[in-house]
């Protein structure tokens, strides 16, 4: 896993796709920026070169839970 610092928030995104092994972590920030500006997710994924369902699933299914998990302290 790779920690990518976006502003103050850190997110965890896999470096490679779990199924095919394609490197995908470097595309995450651009994906989030373009989607937050209102571009359709399908177009952004196509432009980034994510054509396989396994790679697209990583981006579409990612839920940022790092802040939620960080609230719990180690006992």
C-alpha positions as CSV (number, residue, x, y, z in Angstrom):
1,X,0.0,0.0,0.0
2,X,1.1,3.6,-0.6
3,X,0.2,6.6,1.5
4,X,-0.5,9.6,-0.7
5,X,-0.7,12.9,1.1
6,X,-3.5,15.1,-0.3
7,X,-3.5,18.3,1.6
8,X,-3.7,17.2,5.3
9,X,-5.6,14.0,4.6
10,X,-3.7,10.8,3.8
11,X,-5.3,8.0,1.8
12,X,-4.3,4.5,1.1
13,X,-4.5,3.2,-2.4
14,X,-2.8,0.1,-3.7
15,X,0.3,0.6,-5.8
16,X,-0.7,-2.1,-8.3
17,X,-4.0,-3.6,-9.3
18,X,-4.6,-6.7,-7.3
19,X,-5.7,-8.8,-10.3
20,X,-3.5,-7.8,-13.2
21,X,-0.6,-6.0,-11.5
22,X,-0.8,-2.7,-13.5
23,X,0.6,0.3,-11.6
24,X,-2.3,2.5,-10.6
25,X,-1.4,4.5,-7.5
26,X,0.1,7.4,-9.5
27,X,-3.2,8.0,-11.2
28,X,-5.3,8.4,-8.0
29,X,-4.7,12.2,-7.4
30,X,-5.6,13.1,-11.0
31,X,-8.7,10.9,-10.9
32,X,-9.9,12.5,-7.6
33,X,-9.2,16.1,-8.9
34,X,-11.0,15.6,-12.2
35,X,-14.0,13.9,-10.7
36,X,-14.3,16.6,-8.0
37,X,-14.4,19.2,-10.8
38,X,-17.5,17.4,-12.3
39,X,-16.1,15.3,-15.1
40,X,-17.8,11.9,-15.6
41,X,-15.9,9.0,-14.0
42,X,-16.1,6.9,-17.1
43,X,-14.4,9.6,-19.2
44,X,-11.7,10.1,-16.6
45,X,-11.0,6.4,-16.3
46,X,-10.8,6.1,-20.1
47,X,-8.4,9.1,-20.4
48,X,-6.1,7.6,-17.7
49,X,-5.9,4.4,-19.6
50,X,-7.7,2.2,-17.1
51,X,-9.5,-0.1,-19.5
52,X,-9.7,-3.3,-17.5
53,X,-12.6,-3.9,-15.1
54,X,-10.2,-4.9,-12.3
55,X,-8.4,-1.6,-12.4
56,X,-11.6,0.4,-12.7
57,X,-13.0,-1.4,-9.8
58,X,-10.1,-0.2,-7.6
59,X,-10.9,3.4,-8.3
60,X,-14.7,3.2,-8.3
61,X,-14.9,1.1,-5.1
62,X,-12.3,2.9,-3.0
63,X,-13.7,4.3,0.2
64,X,-11.4,6.5,2.3
65,X,-11.7,5.2,5.8
66,X,-8.3,6.3,7.1
67,X,-9.8,9.2,9.2
68,X,-12.4,6.8,10.7
69,X,-9.8,4.2,11.6
70,X,-7.4,6.9,13.0
71,X,-9.9,7.8,15.7
72,X,-9.4,4.4,17.4
73,X,-6.3,4.2,19.5
74,X,-4.2,1.1,20.0
75,X,-4.9,-0.4,23.4
